[in-house]
Amino acid sequence: MNRHISALSARGETISLLAPAKINLALHVTGRRDDGYHLLESLVAFAGFGDRIEITPAVQDRFTVTGPFARAVPTDATNLVIRARDALRARFPAKARPVVIVLEKRLPIASGIGGGSSDAAAALIGLNRLWALDLDMESLCEIGLSLGADLPMCLHGQQSGLPLLARGIGEALHSVSRFPSLPIVLANDGTGLSTPRVFQALSRRDNPPLPSPPDFSTIETVCAYLRQTRNDLYAASLTLAPALAGLLDLFAQAGARFTQMSGSGATCFAVFQDNAAAAQAAAFLKARHPHWFVVATETRSASE
Ligand code: ATP
């Protein structure tokens, strides 16, 4: 069974998929093209925690959103899951029978961990299977790109489980085949940040590239590498959400080996030595801030 299929679980004909949080472990903004697109270099990993999507054949299409962040997402045709379904159906109308899709929204919205893109990638992978379209990764990425720049990244990440080095405008992707699973905590104080607004607030767009990646054999080698990297969006996000600095301080107090903001924020992550330390840190944050989004999880690794 290939990794693509094993990442799915089929109960009868219902397909269940995890749409994992995308974590930018490092994000450098290295330039800007004449057409306005920013050039980025990012080391991206995918969490064992995310939204969940269930797809079941039906006599009529239906789309339901459940979960703690359901009220913050659209349930109409603008939801990226529905846009993904409709984009596939437009290309394969004869095979695209009606489906009931249930999205359990467990990731906060507009929070730098790519929830919408990950949902759309999971929908493409699930419907490709359910409708027996047999599309390869290249074709899925081409369709995905019409929905968002981060879709190819999420498709690759969900298929392989591997972290990626992303360059250009996010289209040049290289899997990192040797990488440990990182015990992490994700936290967000409820702030949503608009990605375009963060990019507008950037003061510098010509930062140095990522350092060459070493052999990522242990959590320590990963953290040592990450300490030489940056999230070049952090300063801009901080001007829009000053509370970010306090969140990173709390992680440090909780014993994190490395902390950083993901994407354009405001979700931050911290790497811990082991799962017990991550769970303890999550409990520490939750006790102080019961209403925050706080999750202890692990980044996925190739062997899963
Ligand atoms: P990124 O990390 O790529 O910047 P993000 O985590 O900041 O993404 P999302 O949570 O994907 O942002 O949401 C961005 C916008 O997409 C929101 O304004 C939201 O209304 C819209 N959206 C459409 N469909 C979804 C979905 N399934 N989940 C989340 N947001 C969605």
Boltz pocket constraint, residues with backbone or C-beta under 6 A from the ligand:
constraints:
  - pocket:
      binder: B
      contacts: [[A, 22], [A, 72], [A, 73], [A, 74], [A, 78], [A, 79], [A, 80], [A, 81], [A, 108], [A, 109], [A, 110], [A, 111], [A, 112], [A, 113], [A, 114], [A, 115], [A, 116], [A, 117], [A, 119], [A, 120], [A, 150], [A, 193], [A, 195], [A, 263], [A, 264], [A, 265]]
      max_distance: 6.0
